[in-house]
């Protein structure tokens, strides 16, 4: 019952933040949602939402990645596979190594291996953020697909439905 109430509460907050974002179009939706969540956390400090990692991945991350993969032009993804994977590997490695050393320097109590793991979690780009920025800045379609393709290749598992469908077509 607690999981169901948490999910319903999160969905209600999502709807409210999207309504607010609709009336403030110059602020990206993701920033509006973060600000709304921060305001709720300050207004109701005693309320805690605890969702296990597996449920969070199943309910929120998987649908976002599926939707991103479903709307991505497959032909352009295949044509740009080398730059996309090059960016994915180079960017993730650089941010993981650089971020790991920075986190370890900033907080010496964190072991270097844990700092690398934390930096690796933070390194992939977010497809939602890319789409939010792309709405406001007119990027060439090729550049936009290159940037959108990177998160798809670094975060989507090889067995996801959108990947399986693109292999068949």
C-alpha positions as CSV (number, residue, x, y, z in Angstrom):
1,X,0.0,0.0,0.0
2,X,2.9,2.4,0.8
3,X,4.4,1.9,-2.7
4,X,1.0,2.6,-4.4
5,X,0.5,5.8,-2.3
6,X,4.1,6.9,-3.1
7,X,3.6,6.4,-6.8
8,X,0.2,8.2,-6.8
9,X,1.7,11.1,-4.8
10,X,4.6,11.4,-7.2
11,X,2.3,11.3,-10.2
12,X,0.1,14.1,-8.7
13,X,3.3,16.2,-8.1
14,X,4.4,15.5,-11.7
15,X,1.0,16.7,-13.1
16,X,1.1,19.8,-10.9
17,X,4.7,20.7,-11.9
18,X,3.8,20.2,-15.6
19,X,0.8,22.5,-15.2
20,X,3.1,25.1,-13.6
21,X,5.7,24.6,-16.4
22,X,3.0,25.1,-19.0
23,X,2.5,28.7,-17.7
24,X,6.2,29.4,-17.4
25,X,7.5,28.2,-20.8
26,X,10.9,30.0,-20.6
27,X,12.0,27.8,-17.7
28,X,12.8,24.1,-18.7
29,X,10.3,21.6,-17.4
30,X,13.0,19.7,-15.5
31,X,14.0,22.8,-13.6
32,X,10.4,23.5,-12.7
33,X,10.0,20.0,-11.4
34,X,13.1,20.2,-9.3
35,X,12.0,23.6,-7.9
36,X,8.6,22.2,-7.1
37,X,10.1,19.1,-5.4
38,X,12.4,21.3,-3.4
39,X,9.5,23.6,-2.4
40,X,7.5,20.5,-1.3
41,X,10.4,19.2,0.7
42,X,10.8,22.5,2.5
43,X,7.0,22.8,3.1
44,X,6.6,19.2,4.4
45,X,9.8,18.2,6.0
46,X,8.3,15.2,7.9
47,X,7.0,13.4,4.8
48,X,9.4,10.7,3.4
49,X,8.9,8.8,0.2
50,X,10.9,5.6,0.1
51,X,10.9,3.6,-3.1
52,X,13.2,0.6,-3.7
53,X,15.7,1.0,-6.5
54,X,14.1,-1.7,-8.6
55,X,10.7,-0.1,-8.4
56,X,12.0,3.3,-9.3
57,X,13.8,1.9,-12.4
58,X,10.7,-0.1,-13.4
59,X,8.2,2.8,-12.9
60,X,10.2,5.8,-14.0
61,X,13.5,5.1,-15.8
62,X,12.3,2.3,-18.0
63,X,9.3,4.2,-19.6
64,X,11.5,7.3,-20.2
65,X,14.2,5.2,-22.0
66,X,11.6,3.3,-23.9
67,X,9.9,6.5,-25.1
68,X,13.2,8.0,-26.0
69,X,14.2,4.9,-28.0
70,X,10.8,4.6,-29.7
71,X,10.9,8.2,-31.1
72,X,14.5,8.1,-32.2
73,X,15.1,7.9,-36.0
74,X,16.7,4.4,-36.4
75,X,18.4,5.1,-39.7
76,X,20.2,8.1,-38.4
77,X,21.2,6.2,-35.3
78,X,22.8,3.5,-37.4
79,X,24.5,6.1,-39.7
80,X,26.0,7.9,-36.7
81,X,26.9,4.9,-34.6
82,X,30.7,5.7,-34.6
83,X,30.4,9.3,-33.4
84,X,27.7,8.3,-30.9
85,X,29.7,5.5,-29.3
86,X,32.9,7.6,-29.5
87,X,31.2,10.3,-27.5
88,X,29.6,7.9,-25.2
89,X,32.9,6.1,-24.4
90,X,35.1,9.2,-24.3
91,X,32.7,11.4,-22.3
92,X,31.9,8.7,-19.8
93,X,35.5,7.8,-19.3
94,X,36.6,11.5,-18.9
95,X,33.8,12.4,-16.6
96,X,34.3,9.2,-14.5
97,X,38.0,9.6,-14.1
98,X,38.0,13.4,-13.7
99,X,34.9,13.4,-11.5
100,X,36.3,10.5,-9.4
101,X,39.5,12.3,-8.7
102,X,37.7,15.6,-8.0
103,X,35.2,13.9,-5.6
104,X,38.1,12.1,-3.8
105,X,40.0,15.5,-3.6
106,X,36.9,17.3,-2.3
107,X,35.9,14.6,0.2
108,X,39.1,12.6,1.1
109,X,37.1,10.2,3.4
110,X,35.5,8.7,0.2
111,X,37.8,5.9,-1.2
112,X,39.0,6.5,-4.7
113,X,37.0,3.4,-6.0
114,X,33.8,4.8,-4.5
115,X,34.5,8.2,-5.9
116,X,34.9,6.7,-9.4
117,X,31.6,4.8,-8.9
118,X,29.8,8.0,-7.9
119,X,31.2,9.9,-10.8
120,X,30.2,7.1,-13.2
121,X,26.7,7.3,-12.0
122,X,26.6,11.1,-12.7
123,X,28.4,10.9,-16.1
124,X,25.7,9.9,-18.6
125,X,23.7,12.7,-20.1
126,X,20.0,12.9,-19.6
127,X,17.8,12.5,-22.6
128,X,15.1,14.6,-21.0
129,X,17.5,17.5,-20.4
130,X,18.7,17.2,-24.0
131,X,15.2,17.4,-25.3
132,X,14.4,20.3,-23.0
133,X,17.4,22.3,-24.2
134,X,16.8,21.4,-27.8
135,X,13.3,23.0,-27.6
136,X,14.7,26.4,-26.8
137,X,17.9,26.3,-28.9
138,X,17.6,25.5,-32.6
139,X,20.3,22.9,-33.2
140,X,21.0,21.2,-36.5
141,X,19.2,17.8,-36.7
142,X,22.4,15.9,-37.1
143,X,23.9,17.4,-33.9
144,X,20.7,16.9,-32.1
145,X,20.6,13.2,-33.0
146,X,24.2,12.8,-32.0
147,X,23.5,14.2,-28.6
148,X,20.3,12.3,-28.2
149,X,21.9,9.1,-29.3
150,X,24.6,9.2,-26.6
151,X,22.2,8.7,-23.7
152,X,20.4,5.9,-25.5
153,X,23.6,4.0,-26.0
154,X,25.0,4.5,-22.5
155,X,21.8,3.9,-20.4
156,X,19.5,1.6,-22.4
157,X,20.2,-2.1,-21.9
158,X,20.9,-4.1,-25.0
159,X,17.7,-6.2,-24.5
160,X,15.3,-3.2,-24.2
161,X,12.1,-3.4,-26.4
162,X,13.2,-0.4,-28.5
163,X,16.6,-2.0,-29.2
164,X,15.0,-5.3,-30.1
165,X,12.5,-3.7,-32.4
166,X,15.3,-1.7,-34.2
167,X,17.3,-4.8,-34.8
168,X,14.3,-6.4,-36.5
169,X,13.6,-3.5,-38.8
